[in-house]
Amino acid sequence: MERLVFYPSDTRPKKRHFDGPVSLGVQQAVGADPELVPGFTSISREGVIYTCAAYCDREAKRNGSPMNGWASALWHAALKREGYERGLRREDGTVADWLNGSVVVVCTSEPLAPK
């Protein structure tokens, strides 16, 4: 399994390979209380879209972890690919939500079939 770990201070993910259970690999990347990021089901890598699942630390915002701007932008793009016209933006253009702390994206190895 390939994991892409996005740290708040970096725009390039760290590629991590892991042969154990997905849950353990996710915990190693984001912490003891991982949460699935809703709607973050695809990611563009070098112009190719792949199916993925993204996880963050459930308590990252409450614990004061820094905002993860790059992972939030990728989540926004994934939501738009899912058909949510505004992604993470409200009708007035303000940002409705964002990710904090480290975010791990678990990717498939096969590109997503075009719709």
Secondary structure, 3 states (H helix, E strand, C coil): CEEEEECCCCCCCEEEECCCCHHHHHHHHHCCCEEECCCCCEEEECCEEEEEEEEEECCCCCCCCCECHHHHHHHHHHHHHCCCCCCCECCCCCECCCCECCEEEEEEEEECCCC
